[in-house]
Amino acid sequence: MRLEEYLVELQKVSTLSLVQERELWRQFKIHQNTAARQKLIESYQPLVFKTAMPYRDMENIMDVIQEGTVGLIEAVESYDFSRGVAFSLYAVHRIRGRMIDFLRREGKVDLPCEAMDFTEQAINFADSMPTIFEQVETHEMIERLRKAMNRLPQNERAVLESIYLESEEARTVARKLELSISHIYRLQKQGIRRIRGMLSRFMQKF
């Protein structure tokens, strides 16, 4: 399937209500209903596309999306709906992990791509799958992220804010801060690592 065809199909996907989604999980997990399983996979395909957006200019973007779909299917199979954790928060890590593993095998992941990890997902997550539970969890995640970023060293914080919140290119940030691009990438990676450490306990439940 070409990207244009995929986007046409994506437009046909409608967001599930909380009641509909709960019933689909119940049908799949309790009654092994394969139709319910397929409906869940189709309904969360927009999350795969959103996660693939950092790689949208790559020639093999459809291969990336396909790998993300495999991650989505794995998440659907392993998800425990009785825990009450939003599926999108649970699934996004497996989806992106599949994409990154594929790109690494292809030799097409550079430092900036690897650095676009939890921070970018959290900042951009608010509009992905807006059920009530997800909105509450997203608000909590973003609030914790904001506090974590405030604790970063000045240069690391400036780099992350410029790249992720202001959508500036690394080259632009380097000129603005009068640093080399390699130093910008290093600060970016260090900042991500610090934030992961600060948020690790919160993320364990996902």
Secondary structure, 3 states (H helix, E strand, C coil): CCHHHHHHHHCCCCCCCHHHHHHHHHHHHHHCCHHHHHHHHHHCHHHHHHHHHHHCCCCCHHHHHHHHHHHHHHHHHHCCHHHCCCHHHHHHHHHHHHHHHHHHHCCCCCHHHHHCCHHHHHHHHHHCCCCHHHHHHHHHHHHHHHHHHHCCCHHHHHHHHHHHHCCCCHHHHHHHHCCCHHHHHHHHHHHHHHHHHHHHHHHCCC
